[in-house]
Amino acid sequence: MLKLVRAPNVVIAQHWMNILATAGVPCELHNRYLSGAMGEIPAEQCAPEIWLVDERDETLARKLIADATSGPPPGARPWRCAQCGETLEPQFTVCWQCGRERDPLDD
């Protein structure tokens, strides 16, 4: 196992875990419940950590997290869901209205 990254909080850690899981990268979330011990334990030891099950996934995992952290490229345009017609901002990959995943061909 390999420690991939320390997340600033559990919400972001879980978001990154979901991104990795969607890409088929097995990982584990450690220190999920240590925020309550902050003060008794140094803060840097309480941060949630994502650990890779297979070290060979490191390059892909780091790229996925970097992409998630940077958001859509500058100038990215909104897209329209092909199923329900809802217009969504470029950072969204799933339609909030009907739950359909964004297709690369969606405009």
Beta strands, then each sheet from edge to edge (+ up, - down):
strand 1: 2-6
strand 2: 27-30
strand 3: 49-52
strand 4: 79-80
strand 5: 87-88
sheet 1: 1+ 3- 2+
sheet 2: 4+ 5-
end
